[in-house]
Amino acid sequence: MAFSLTGQDLTTNQSIIFVGDEEAILGVLPGASSPTFSGDSLLFTEGAQKRSVKTADLLGANLRGIYSLPQTSASTPEYIQIFADGRAMADVPRRQHSQR
């Protein structure tokens, strides 16, 4: 069972939607307002446009594989695997360092 909360981001003064279930709040939609659940999707307004997104995508329910992440720093995990029960495992590779 999913739910949504709306509010205002105090740093940007933009509207914001949080989406969660009985276990956690997993989805965040900055700049979005007027959430409504319809079937398997969340309908919302972003700017002047109506948008929709699958509720399962917001809650991470469709994540069932091993994903490669963009390497933005040496400590960024190279791969992450997400399990059906919500657990995740990250692979942080050892980096070769030159000695002087």
C-alpha positions as CSV (number, residue, x, y, z in Angstrom):
1,M,0.0,0.0,0.0
2,A,1.6,3.3,-1.2
3,F,1.0,6.8,0.1
4,S,2.2,10.3,-0.8
5,L,3.0,13.4,1.2
6,T,3.3,16.9,-0.2
7,G,5.1,19.9,1.1
8,Q,7.5,22.7,0.3
9,D,11.3,22.4,0.1
10,L,12.5,25.1,2.5
11,T,15.8,25.6,0.6
12,T,14.2,26.1,-2.9
13,N,10.6,27.0,-2.0
14,Q,9.5,24.5,-4.6
15,S,6.7,22.0,-4.0
16,I,7.8,18.4,-3.3
17,I,6.2,15.0,-3.1
18,F,7.4,12.1,-1.1
19,V,6.1,8.6,-1.9
20,G,6.4,5.6,0.4
21,D,4.9,2.3,1.6
22,E,4.7,0.6,4.9
23,E,8.4,0.1,5.1
24,A,10.0,3.4,3.9
25,I,9.7,6.6,2.0
26,L,11.6,5.8,-1.2
27,G,10.3,8.2,-3.9
28,V,11.0,11.9,-4.0
29,L,9.6,14.2,-6.7
30,P,11.0,17.8,-6.4
31,G,9.0,20.5,-8.1
32,A,5.9,18.2,-8.2
33,S,2.5,18.8,-6.6
34,S,-1.1,17.5,-6.6
35,P,-0.4,13.8,-6.3
36,T,-3.2,11.3,-7.0
37,F,-3.0,7.5,-7.3
38,S,-4.7,6.0,-10.3
39,G,-4.4,2.3,-11.0
40,D,-0.7,1.4,-10.8
41,S,0.5,5.0,-11.3
42,L,1.0,8.2,-9.4
43,L,-0.4,11.2,-11.3
44,F,1.0,14.6,-10.4
45,T,1.6,18.1,-11.7
46,E,5.1,19.4,-12.5
47,G,5.1,23.1,-13.6
48,A,2.1,23.4,-15.8
49,Q,2.3,19.8,-17.1
50,K,0.4,16.7,-15.9
51,R,2.7,13.7,-15.5
52,S,2.5,10.1,-14.3
53,V,5.0,7.5,-13.1
54,K,4.5,3.9,-12.1
55,T,4.2,3.5,-8.4
56,A,6.4,0.4,-8.5
57,D,9.2,2.4,-10.1
58,L,9.0,5.1,-7.4
59,L,9.2,2.4,-4.7
60,G,12.0,0.5,-6.3
61,A,9.8,-2.7,-6.7
62,N,11.0,-3.3,-10.2
63,L,14.7,-3.3,-9.3
64,R,15.8,-6.9,-9.6
65,G,19.2,-6.9,-11.3
66,I,22.7,-5.8,-11.0
67,Y,23.3,-2.2,-12.0
68,S,26.4,-0.4,-13.0
69,L,26.7,3.1,-11.5
70,P,28.4,6.2,-12.9
71,Q,31.9,6.4,-11.5
72,T,32.0,9.9,-10.0
73,S,34.7,9.2,-7.4
74,A,37.1,6.5,-6.3
75,S,34.7,5.5,-3.5
76,T,31.6,5.1,-5.8
77,P,30.4,1.5,-5.9
78,E,31.1,0.0,-9.3
79,Y,28.0,-2.3,-9.2
80,I,24.9,-2.5,-6.9
81,Q,22.5,-5.4,-6.7
82,I,19.0,-4.9,-5.2
83,F,17.1,-7.9,-3.8
84,A,13.4,-8.4,-3.7
85,D,13.3,-8.0,0.1
86,G,14.8,-4.5,-0.2
87,R,18.3,-5.4,0.8
88,A,21.1,-4.2,-1.5
89,M,24.8,-5.2,-2.0
90,A,27.4,-2.8,-3.4
91,D,30.7,-3.7,-5.0
92,V,33.4,-1.1,-4.3
93,P,36.5,-2.1,-6.3
94,R,40.0,-1.8,-4.8
95,R,41.8,1.0,-6.6
96,Q,45.5,0.6,-7.5
97,H,47.7,3.3,-5.9
98,S,51.2,4.0,-7.1
99,Q,53.9,4.2,-4.5
100,R,56.5,6.8,-4.6
